[in-house]
């Protein structure tokens, strides 16, 4: 047989890999008394493909797995794929859009059938790529995050954590993507500097003795203002604290409050406080017991809490109409070019809206405290050491984690509601019915 002039891996790899796999060389070790060694593969998205980052980490995991396997340890490299709720739903919705169909036209069950079909079509791409790379996970144990067993485990953990008081449902401000119409995490929001404007608007004093000049980059949220705020020690405005202004366009009275959040040097030193549409304003609103007013629909249009002539308008169309109305009333003082950070959803590029809505949260205070303790007492060490500082900063300022999403594709929250809004968290609907003493229930 003539020796090839250059190495061609294809025929060799395609011959040997199936033989390794079928011979059981990658199976989990079960030798009695041997040390265990386990790596869980961070599951790649089922509808995606591997990239260079995957190639790096798969190489490292495979090398470690093979080393411990040769050492005689009971070795397991556990493979799996992730259902990738948002990414997968977007792919299928785009396919339906091309046919002039929306997920709302299909309904929940029919839409999920389409997603499962797509998962079956595309789901094997990653596992084929891993085999081409020559990786050696225990393929006979391969899992998918929506397998029956894993779904049951998620439900069990949810119920336990809820019963322990670590999970709760509450109305809080979240990052809202108006295209996906779901809450998204901070990691899914990309903020970039863009050109905008800083508008100065006159808010007439209730007393009739002049006005306050309020600076804002988002005049459309004026409809949800609950107060205007100044620095407590700003001598320009101290005599006005406790008085009220008339909110333009919306025509209601709101208080003038003092809060250290306000920067004297920003704009006019007077800021509007819109707790339902700004994360900082939410904190101010909590401190001053302001009742938030959410003025947007799920797709970022003005809802029925706005003046009649604005209802149903897109937020940016409403912005222009509000500016025109302020101009006509002589209340628009100036519009200055201003660079600002605009948050966009990393998948849709839609401008993210801070949005007040009911979501499920994990209480982080106790968990963060425990996480810091194990570093402080030396149980946990970071290599390199400088990451300890990052870790402490992260856990020191961590907020409760919003983990719910408004998606059809994914693991459904095991909670049911009765007509009065009471919540019943249970492993099954039958268990929830028992808790509800037979009341009619609907699932979250």
C-alpha positions as CSV (number, residue, x, y, z in Angstrom):
1,X,0.0,0.0,0.0
2,X,1.4,3.4,-1.0
3,X,2.0,5.8,1.8
4,X,0.1,9.1,1.3
5,X,2.3,12.1,0.7
6,X,0.4,14.2,3.3
7,X,-1.6,13.3,6.3
8,X,-5.3,13.0,5.6
9,X,-7.2,12.7,8.9
10,X,-10.7,12.2,7.5
11,X,-10.5,8.5,6.7
12,X,-8.6,7.7,9.9
13,X,-11.0,9.7,12.1
14,X,-14.2,8.3,10.5
15,X,-12.8,4.8,10.9
16,X,-11.6,5.0,14.5
17,X,-14.1,7.2,16.3
18,X,-17.2,4.9,15.8
19,X,-15.0,2.0,17.0
20,X,-14.0,3.8,20.2
21,X,-17.6,4.7,20.9
22,X,-19.2,1.3,20.1
23,X,-16.5,-0.4,22.2
24,X,-17.7,1.6,25.2
25,X,-14.4,3.4,25.8
26,X,-16.2,6.6,26.8
27,X,-18.6,5.1,29.3
28,X,-18.8,6.2,32.9
29,X,-16.4,4.3,35.1
30,X,-17.9,1.9,37.7
31,X,-14.9,0.3,39.3
32,X,-15.4,-0.4,43.0
33,X,-13.2,1.7,45.2
34,X,-11.8,3.9,42.5
35,X,-11.7,7.7,42.9
36,X,-14.5,9.6,41.1
37,X,-13.8,12.3,38.6
38,X,-16.7,14.1,36.9
39,X,-17.0,17.0,34.4
40,X,-20.4,18.4,33.4
41,X,-20.3,19.8,29.9
42,X,-21.7,23.3,30.0
43,X,-24.6,22.5,27.6
44,X,-24.3,24.3,24.2
45,X,-27.6,25.6,22.6
46,X,-29.4,22.8,20.9
47,X,-30.1,24.9,17.8
48,X,-26.6,26.3,17.5
49,X,-23.2,25.2,16.3
50,X,-19.8,25.0,18.0
51,X,-17.4,28.0,17.8
52,X,-13.8,28.5,18.7
53,X,-14.6,29.0,22.4
54,X,-16.3,25.6,22.5
55,X,-13.3,24.1,20.7
56,X,-11.0,25.4,23.4
57,X,-13.0,24.3,26.4
58,X,-13.9,20.9,24.8
59,X,-10.2,20.3,24.2
60,X,-9.4,21.0,27.9
61,X,-12.3,18.9,29.2
62,X,-11.4,16.0,26.9
63,X,-7.7,16.1,27.9
64,X,-8.7,16.0,31.6
65,X,-11.2,13.3,31.1
66,X,-8.8,11.0,29.2
67,X,-6.1,11.6,31.7
68,X,-8.3,10.6,34.7
69,X,-9.7,7.7,32.7
70,X,-6.2,6.4,32.1
71,X,-5.4,6.9,35.8
72,X,-8.1,4.3,36.5
73,X,-10.5,6.8,38.1
74,X,-14.3,6.3,37.8
75,X,-14.5,9.0,35.2
76,X,-17.6,10.7,33.8
77,X,-17.8,13.5,31.2
78,X,-21.5,14.2,31.2
79,X,-22.7,15.5,27.8
80,X,-25.9,17.4,27.1
81,X,-27.6,20.3,25.1
82,X,-29.6,23.3,26.3
83,X,-33.0,24.1,25.0
84,X,-31.9,27.8,24.7
85,X,-35.4,29.3,25.3
86,X,-35.0,32.7,23.7
87,X,-32.7,31.8,20.8
88,X,-34.7,28.8,19.8
89,X,-38.0,30.6,19.9
90,X,-36.6,33.4,17.8
91,X,-35.5,30.9,15.1
92,X,-38.9,29.2,14.9
93,X,-40.8,32.6,15.0
94,X,-38.7,33.9,12.1
95,X,-39.5,30.7,10.1
96,X,-43.2,31.3,10.8
97,X,-42.9,35.0,9.9
98,X,-41.6,34.0,6.4
99,X,-44.9,32.1,6.0
100,X,-47.0,35.0,7.3
101,X,-47.8,33.2,10.6
102,X,-47.3,34.3,14.2
103,X,-47.0,32.2,17.3
104,X,-50.3,33.8,18.5
105,X,-52.1,32.5,15.3
106,X,-50.9,28.9,16.2
107,X,-51.6,28.9,19.9
108,X,-49.3,27.4,22.6
109,X,-49.6,23.7,21.7
110,X,-49.2,24.0,17.9
111,X,-46.3,26.4,18.3
112,X,-44.5,24.0,20.7
113,X,-45.0,21.2,18.1
114,X,-43.2,23.4,15.6
115,X,-40.3,24.1,18.0
116,X,-39.9,20.4,18.8
117,X,-39.8,19.6,15.1
118,X,-37.0,22.2,14.7
119,X,-35.2,20.8,17.7
120,X,-35.2,17.3,16.1
121,X,-34.0,18.8,12.8
122,X,-31.1,20.9,14.2
123,X,-30.3,19.3,17.5
124,X,-27.8,16.7,16.3
125,X,-25.5,19.3,14.7
126,X,-23.5,20.0,17.9
127,X,-23.1,16.3,18.8
128,X,-21.9,15.5,15.3
129,X,-19.4,18.3,15.6
130,X,-18.2,17.0,19.0
131,X,-17.6,13.6,17.5
132,X,-15.7,15.2,14.6
133,X,-13.5,16.9,17.2
134,X,-12.8,13.4,18.7
135,X,-14.1,14.3,22.1
136,X,-14.9,11.4,24.5
137,X,-18.0,12.1,26.6
138,X,-20.3,9.3,27.9
139,X,-22.6,9.5,25.0
140,X,-25.0,6.8,26.4
141,X,-25.8,9.3,29.1
142,X,-26.5,12.3,26.8
143,X,-29.3,14.6,28.2
144,X,-31.4,17.5,27.0
145,X,-32.5,20.2,29.4
146,X,-36.2,19.5,28.7
147,X,-35.9,15.7,29.1
148,X,-38.6,14.4,31.4
149,X,-36.1,13.6,34.1
150,X,-34.5,17.0,34.1
151,X,-37.8,18.8,33.9
152,X,-38.9,16.8,37.0
153,X,-35.7,17.8,38.8
154,X,-36.3,21.5,38.0
155,X,-39.8,21.4,39.3
156,X,-38.7,19.6,42.5
157,X,-36.0,22.3,43.1
158,X,-38.5,25.1,42.4
159,X,-41.1,23.8,44.8
160,X,-38.5,23.2,47.6
161,X,-36.9,26.7,47.2
162,X,-40.4,28.3,47.2
163,X,-41.3,26.4,50.4
164,X,-38.0,27.6,51.9
165,X,-38.9,31.2,51.1
166,X,-36.0,31.6,48.7
167,X,-38.3,32.0,45.6
168,X,-41.0,34.6,45.4
169,X,-43.2,36.3,42.9
170,X,-43.3,40.1,42.9
171,X,-43.8,43.2,40.9
172,X,-40.4,44.7,40.1
173,X,-38.6,46.6,37.4
174,X,-36.9,44.3,34.8
175,X,-35.2,44.6,31.5
176,X,-38.0,44.3,29.0
177,X,-37.5,43.5,25.3
178,X,-40.6,44.8,23.5
179,X,-39.9,42.7,20.4
180,X,-39.5,39.4,22.3
181,X,-42.0,40.6,24.9
182,X,-40.1,39.0,27.7
183,X,-37.8,39.9,30.6
184,X,-34.1,39.5,29.7
185,X,-31.1,39.4,32.0
186,X,-28.4,42.1,32.3
187,X,-26.1,39.8,30.3
188,X,-28.5,39.9,27.3
189,X,-28.5,43.7,27.2
190,X,-25.7,45.6,25.3
191,X,-25.4,49.3,26.1
192,X,-23.7,51.4,23.5
193,X,-23.0,55.2,23.3
194,X,-25.4,56.9,20.8
195,X,-26.2,60.4,19.8
196,X,-29.4,61.8,21.5
197,X,-30.8,64.9,23.1
198,X,-31.2,66.4,26.5
199,X,-34.5,68.2,26.6
200,X,-35.3,70.9,29.2
201,X,-38.9,71.1,30.1
202,X,-40.8,73.6,32.3
203,X,-42.9,72.0,35.0
204,X,-45.2,74.8,36.3
205,X,-45.3,75.2,40.1
206,X,-48.7,74.4,41.6
207,X,-48.6,77.8,43.4
208,X,-48.4,79.6,40.0
209,X,-45.2,81.3,41.1
210,X,-43.0,80.2,38.2
211,X,-41.7,76.8,37.1
212,X,-39.0,74.2,37.6
213,X,-36.8,73.4,34.6
214,X,-36.5,69.6,34.3
215,X,-33.8,67.9,32.2
216,X,-34.6,64.5,30.6
217,X,-33.3,62.3,27.7
218,X,-36.7,60.5,27.6
219,X,-39.6,62.9,27.4
220,X,-42.1,60.2,26.5
221,X,-41.9,58.8,30.0
222,X,-43.1,62.1,31.4
223,X,-46.6,60.6,31.3
224,X,-45.5,58.2,34.1
225,X,-43.7,60.8,36.3
226,X,-44.5,60.6,40.0
227,X,-42.3,63.4,41.4
228,X,-39.5,65.8,40.5
229,X,-36.3,65.6,42.7
230,X,-33.6,68.0,43.7
231,X,-30.4,67.7,45.9
232,X,-31.3,68.3,49.6
233,X,-28.5,70.9,49.9
234,X,-29.1,72.7,46.6
235,X,-29.8,76.2,47.8
236,X,-31.5,77.0,44.5
237,X,-34.4,74.8,45.3
238,X,-34.5,74.2,49.1
239,X,-37.4,76.5,49.5
240,X,-39.5,74.5,47.1
241,X,-39.0,71.0,48.7
242,X,-42.4,69.7,49.8
243,X,-44.4,71.9,47.3
244,X,-45.9,70.5,44.0
245,X,-45.6,71.0,40.3
246,X,-48.2,70.5,37.5
247,X,-47.2,67.7,35.2
248,X,-47.4,68.9,31.6
249,X,-49.6,66.9,29.2
250,X,-50.8,64.5,31.9
251,X,-52.2,67.4,33.9
252,X,-51.8,66.1,37.4
253,X,-49.9,67.4,40.5
254,X,-46.7,65.7,41.6
255,X,-44.5,66.5,44.6
256,X,-41.1,68.1,44.7
257,X,-38.8,65.8,46.7
258,X,-35.2,65.9,47.9
259,X,-32.9,63.0,47.3
260,X,-29.1,62.6,47.2
261,X,-29.4,60.6,44.0
262,X,-29.8,63.9,42.1
263,X,-26.6,65.4,40.6
264,X,-26.5,69.2,41.0
265,X,-24.3,69.5,37.9
266,X,-26.5,67.4,35.6
267,X,-28.7,69.5,33.4
268,X,-30.6,72.0,35.7
269,X,-30.2,70.0,38.9
270,X,-33.8,69.0,38.7
271,X,-34.8,65.5,37.5
272,X,-38.1,63.8,36.8
273,X,-38.8,60.6,38.8
274,X,-40.5,57.8,36.8
275,X,-40.3,54.7,39.1
276,X,-41.9,52.3,36.6
277,X,-39.5,53.2,33.7
278,X,-36.0,53.8,35.2
279,X,-34.0,51.6,37.6
280,X,-32.5,54.5,39.6
281,X,-35.9,56.2,39.8
282,X,-37.4,52.9,41.1
283,X,-35.0,53.1,44.0
284,X,-35.9,56.8,44.6
285,X,-39.5,55.9,44.4
286,X,-39.1,53.1,47.0
287,X,-37.4,55.5,49.4
288,X,-40.1,58.1,49.1
289,X,-43.1,55.7,48.9
290,X,-44.1,56.8,45.4
291,X,-46.8,54.7,43.6
292,X,-45.3,53.8,40.2
293,X,-47.3,54.3,37.0
294,X,-46.5,52.0,34.1
295,X,-47.5,53.8,30.9
296,X,-46.4,51.2,28.3
297,X,-47.9,48.1,26.9
298,X,-45.8,44.9,26.4
299,X,-44.8,46.1,22.9
300,X,-43.8,49.6,24.1
301,X,-46.9,51.5,23.1
302,X,-48.7,54.0,25.4
303,X,-51.3,52.1,27.4
304,X,-54.7,53.3,28.8
305,X,-53.0,55.2,31.7
306,X,-51.8,57.8,29.2
307,X,-54.0,60.6,27.9
308,X,-56.6,59.4,25.3
309,X,-54.9,61.0,22.3
310,X,-51.6,59.1,23.0
311,X,-53.0,55.7,23.7
312,X,-51.8,53.0,21.3
313,X,-48.9,55.2,20.0
314,X,-45.4,53.7,19.7
315,X,-43.1,55.2,22.4
316,X,-41.1,57.2,19.8
317,X,-44.1,58.5,18.0
318,X,-45.5,59.5,21.4
319,X,-42.2,61.3,22.2
320,X,-42.4,63.5,19.1
321,X,-46.1,64.3,19.8
322,X,-45.3,65.2,23.4
323,X,-42.4,67.5,22.3
324,X,-44.7,69.1,19.8
325,X,-47.4,69.7,22.4
326,X,-44.8,71.1,24.9
327,X,-43.5,73.4,22.2
328,X,-47.0,74.6,21.4
329,X,-47.6,75.3,25.2
330,X,-44.4,77.2,25.6
331,X,-43.0,74.6,28.0
332,X,-40.1,73.2,25.9
333,X,-37.2,75.3,26.9
334,X,-34.3,73.7,24.9
335,X,-33.1,70.6,23.1
336,X,-29.3,70.0,23.3
337,X,-27.3,67.3,21.5
338,X,-26.3,64.7,24.2
339,X,-24.4,61.4,24.1
340,X,-26.0,58.7,26.1
341,X,-25.8,55.0,26.7
342,X,-28.7,53.1,24.9
343,X,-29.5,49.6,26.1
344,X,-30.4,47.2,23.3
345,X,-31.4,43.5,23.4
346,X,-28.5,41.4,22.1
347,X,-30.8,39.3,19.9
348,X,-33.3,41.8,18.6
349,X,-31.4,45.1,18.8
350,X,-34.6,46.6,20.2
351,X,-34.1,49.4,22.8
352,X,-34.7,47.7,26.2
353,X,-37.4,49.2,28.3
354,X,-37.2,49.2,32.1
355,X,-40.6,47.7,32.8
356,X,-42.7,47.1,35.9
357,X,-44.2,43.6,35.7
358,X,-44.9,40.5,37.8
359,X,-41.9,38.2,37.8
360,X,-40.4,35.3,39.8
361,X,-37.3,36.1,41.8
362,X,-34.6,34.3,43.8
363,X,-33.8,36.0,47.1
364,X,-30.0,36.5,46.9
365,X,-29.1,38.1,50.3
366,X,-28.6,35.0,52.3
367,X,-27.0,33.1,49.4
368,X,-24.6,35.9,48.7
369,X,-23.6,36.1,52.4
370,X,-22.8,32.4,52.4
371,X,-20.8,32.8,49.1
372,X,-18.7,35.5,50.7
373,X,-18.1,33.5,53.9
374,X,-16.5,30.6,52.1
375,X,-14.0,33.0,50.5
376,X,-13.3,34.9,53.7
377,X,-12.6,31.7,55.7
378,X,-10.4,30.2,52.9
379,X,-12.7,27.4,51.9
380,X,-12.8,28.8,48.4
381,X,-9.7,30.2,46.6
382,X,-9.5,32.0,43.3
383,X,-6.6,31.5,40.8
384,X,-5.4,34.1,40.0
385,X,-6.1,35.8,43.3
386,X,-7.2,39.2,41.8
387,X,-10.6,37.5,40.8
388,X,-11.4,37.4,44.5
389,X,-12.0,41.2,44.4
390,X,-14.3,40.9,41.4
391,X,-16.2,38.2,43.2
392,X,-16.6,40.2,46.4
393,X,-17.8,43.3,44.4
394,X,-20.3,41.2,42.5
395,X,-21.8,39.5,45.6
396,X,-21.6,42.6,47.7
397,X,-24.0,44.5,45.4
398,X,-26.1,41.7,44.0
399,X,-29.8,42.1,43.5
400,X,-32.5,39.5,43.7
401,X,-32.3,37.4,40.5
402,X,-35.2,37.6,38.1
403,X,-35.3,34.1,36.5
404,X,-38.7,34.0,34.9
405,X,-39.2,34.6,31.1
406,X,-42.4,35.2,29.1
407,X,-41.7,32.4,26.6
408,X,-43.6,29.4,25.3
409,X,-40.5,27.3,24.7
410,X,-39.0,26.3,28.0
411,X,-39.6,24.8,31.4
412,X,-43.0,26.0,32.6
413,X,-43.2,27.5,36.1
414,X,-45.0,25.1,38.5
415,X,-47.4,27.7,39.8
416,X,-51.2,28.0,39.5
417,X,-53.5,30.9,40.3
418,X,-57.2,31.0,41.4
419,X,-59.6,33.7,40.4
420,X,-58.6,35.8,43.4
421,X,-54.9,35.7,42.4
422,X,-53.8,33.3,45.2
423,X,-50.7,31.3,44.2
424,X,-50.3,27.6,44.6
425,X,-46.9,26.2,43.9
426,X,-46.9,22.4,43.5
427,X,-45.2,19.5,41.7
428,X,-48.4,18.6,39.7
429,X,-51.7,20.3,38.9
430,X,-53.5,17.7,41.1
431,X,-51.3,18.7,44.0
432,X,-52.1,22.4,43.3
433,X,-55.8,21.5,43.2
434,X,-55.6,19.9,46.5
435,X,-53.9,23.0,48.0
436,X,-56.7,25.2,46.4
437,X,-59.5,23.0,47.9
438,X,-60.9,22.4,44.4
439,X,-61.0,26.0,43.2
440,X,-60.7,26.6,39.4
441,X,-57.0,27.2,38.6
442,X,-54.9,28.5,35.7
443,X,-51.2,27.8,35.3
444,X,-48.5,30.5,35.1
